[in-house]
């Protein structure tokens, strides 16, 4: 269970500055929004003045005025009030629209930048970071930044602008009534600080427990087949209910603080109104102030406590945004350990010669799930070092057009060889070369375009069969696609589907058999005409005997004249390759043809005899 470390600061100026960099391209829209905010603040602060003048000059005037004049005054005040509210409506609309427009554009920019970064990171990063955690970065964490800009930052500016605007109007009208209105502010600040601390802790606990629930949900949905196979439904349900109950308790704690906060703020507001009525009412009775002024101040007090009440929510938004920003920028700042060097070589075609020169490779240090390449291994005594070596001093050459098989027990390092050729990882020591140059000197795009890989568990994207075969290459004619599919034996089953090549596949190719997906993966690899073909872990193991014969025949044809490496567990399928490399515990211990290795009577012979003894080789 991976838990996110809670971010304990309400505000971090460095993170805030970095977030604001994304606002910079939209400074014109932000400027207009702030101008609209200023107008909205002035219109809101002027509203009680209309009440004051309506009461003092029309409803209850101090001087005796003709009724007609009082009605005219009242009508003029109402007309001006209506005009001001229309301006307030336009300003509010402009402010909300512009700020949310900016927020959505920033959300788009951030999400695109994160996705592009994830596409560039090497596979070691994904080995140690669960998919659910990365999904959270692109969704809820980015949304928290959007809330920080639209609701938090701008909302905070709006609240403070309104607070200071109202206080300024109140002091200008009558400083004595203003001081009475502000008398409870120290108590209010002390109470809100106490409650905000409790709410911050409660939100932190909620986020941690929500992460656990999300992780459990994702794991159980991904492994539902295994759950049902081992009758784990009841146990998994109990575990999820326990986690969900834990989350419920955290939310109840948040609700408790909210339930306490709002009545307290409301109560303090009413206490302020009572103090104002007691003091101001006495002043009205003594005729030192007007009734309209007292009514205006009462309205000002009610308006004043609304943004004060909202400030606590803004601080919660700030804290959530700081935590999300820390996680997002941590991802964006992750070093791209497998990256093109400046001036990386561009190559159209490869001859196909592959060299491993004293290659030492590890996915991480002992006891750690960290990627390779971040620390140099100790060249003096690599086996005694702290790295968990997968390949140990491996050296071999594959000549252009040669067909080579890699065999050995699980964990011997065969798949790692394939990954290093495609440069999914970089070696700690030694070199992997293609056509005499280190793979680290080539542009990754050109290197991988020249390599075709067929996996045992092929991945198909949501979309049509044709789009899965094209992979974005619109230059491929449909006739060529159909020709290659017929070549590997996939054309017939595709035509039997409802829409043929336009049949839409579900997630991971749902609706197709494993064998059908394997045929599509083979067709996809061949379609892009690679110079080097890598076939992993019995790519034909999940198809029926008839289909396997077709695939084996297709592979024999496509491997002609093309450098090919095959990882095989069934040794009977690789008898006709040019050479076999035998791996054991990360070392290359034998190499030769099938008859030569059997004649040696070594480790390969034992593997072969074990398979035949269990009836799996023939």
C-alpha angles and dihedrals in degrees: 000000000000114000126194116237108243115242107229102192121093091206135012116191094204093053091044091053090050091051090049090058087073089055093054097083089057098046093127093057091044090050092052090047091052090049089052088048091055091051091047091050092051093048092049092048092049095054097086089051090066089054090050095050094042091054098039098042105029117012102037106006120181092224123056106255132179114265092237091056091048091051091048091050091048091049092050092049091049091049092050090046090052091049092051091049090051089053089047090052092052092045093049092048092049093046096048094043096047096045094048090045089055091045093054092048091050090047089052092048094048095045091049092048092050093047092049089049092051090051090056099046116101123247093259089071091057091047090067102031119069117230091237091059092051091047088056090056092057096042122026097018092052090046089053089057089051090052089048091057101037103032104016111039100028091036090053091050089048093049094048092044090052093045094050091040092053092044090050093051091047093051091047093052099045124342093197094056088043092056091049088051092050095046095096095048096097090054090046093052092048093050094046092048090053093046093044090056091052092046092049091054091045092050091048091054091046093054092050092050092044089055089054092050092048092048092049092047093050093047093049094047091049092048100039092122092056090044092056093041092057095036092243096144096107095044093046091047091052091049092049091047090053092051091044091049089052089053091048090054090052091051091048088054090053090048089052092057092045091048088053097042103054098047090047092051090046091048093051089049091054090047088055091050090049091051089048093050091047095050099030094042089056090051091051091050089050087047093233091124133023128253089238091059092052092049090048091052091048089055091046091054092051090049092046096057094052096069090038088056091047093053093077091056089049090056090053089052089049093052093047090048093050091052091047092045091052091053094044095048090044087059094044090049093051107123114248095232093184103049138141115267118235107279094015113189118262114215131184099190137006127216087217107238111149124195129185110194115192092317118192114182137173132172090217147328122296111288093006132104094211126131125256127256100042095104128030116245119239103266094197096064112001097172091055092051130100097259122107095230119212096175120033120195095325116179128172142129129227112199122220111281094010121140111220129178125206115210136174143108122303110286094023091123102258097128090045089060090057092047092052093050090054088043095235083143135018124234122246093216136012126017141274110211136189117195089353097305129103110256087232089069094060127083105257092227093057093041095054094040087063094051126076118198127192113193128202089231103039121204119224123187126225107268139067125327089244093054090049090054095044096045090198097316102128092175091077110099117227090237090061091049091051091047093054092045090052088048092059096036098254099111095081098054091043091056089052091060117097096255099019111215090000093059108129114232123213125229112317090358096300111186095039125095119245090251092053091050089050091053091051091049091052091048090049092052093049094042093068091053100231123200091217123038120202118190115190132208105337101318088190096049096098100053131085121263095261093048091044090056090052092048093047090051091048091049091050090054096044094047092057108115092357126106105247134184119191127191107207136180096176101069093195090071095060103050093112100050118114094242141001124215114203118206129193126177093341097313132105101233105165140017136177142091122311095261092044093053093047090050090054091059092214136128094310090054090053091050091049094048092047091055093049092044088058093043096245100112104062 
